[in-house]
Amino acid sequence: MVEELVLDASALLAHLQQEPGHEKVREGLAGGAVISSVNLSEVLDVLSRGGGEPGEFAHEMGRSNVLHAALLVEEFTFDDSVEAARLRPLTRHLGLSLADRACLALALRMEFPVLTADKAWSTLDIGVEVRPIR
């Protein structure tokens, strides 16, 4: 059975860098996955911190069939921005960033579970199924 998922930045980074939990992300990508454009920006930012151009990292993900084949990028919409702001007081106790809330807003909009390396998200009761990868 194919099941679509939303990836947060930590999940995609685990996959790209072969970190613990990358197997679960690979399985998720095989079933179809999406990522918010905000979270993709976060991934590119992290990858480029060691040197290199964000655009080249994005092109490499496309060439390796991670982006656009296994993983679709969803634009951060007006409604997502409202939802991310609405989630702030509900997630403040976990210290979730705007990018984290953008991921959750996308999952709410698409009604897909979220893959994340952040186990603390599992304690959230906001209408999104959270699946930790480690």
Helices and strands as residue ranges (DSSP letters): E 5-7, H 9-16, H 22-31, E 33-36, H 37-48, H 54-63, E 71-74, H 78-91, G 92-94, H 98-110, E 114-116, G 119-123, E 130-132
